[in-house]
Amino acid sequence: MVIMEPTNLHQLSSASERGKRLRYIRDELLHLSRREFCQRYATLKISTSSLQNWEEARFGGLKEHHLKRLLFVFEKEKLVCEKYW
């Protein structure tokens, strides 16, 4: 039997599923509105519209290069999250 490792984020979950997880982390775990989240992490230059697009899976949703920026945020908040979440 051959077990293949996923080679990218899109092989593991749909854009909609990734968006739901991102919103859960922001809303339920961090207790931040989109605006508060973007203001708190202004150095990452994530706009509220981009965050909304990722959460609502617009335009393909959260991409791998976006996730790298978010992992930085999660780490600062003491949330354990890996690239393939």
Number of C-alpha atoms within 10 A of each C-alpha: 3 4 5 6 8 10 9 12 18 15 10 14 12 14 20 17 16 23 21 15 13 21 21 14 15 18 14 11 11 14 12 15 14 20 14 13 19 19 15 12 14 11 8 13 11 18 16 16 12 17 21 17 16 24 23 20 19 14 10 13 21 26 16 14 9 14 19 12 13 19 16 15 16 16 12 10 11 9 14 9 12 11 11 14 11
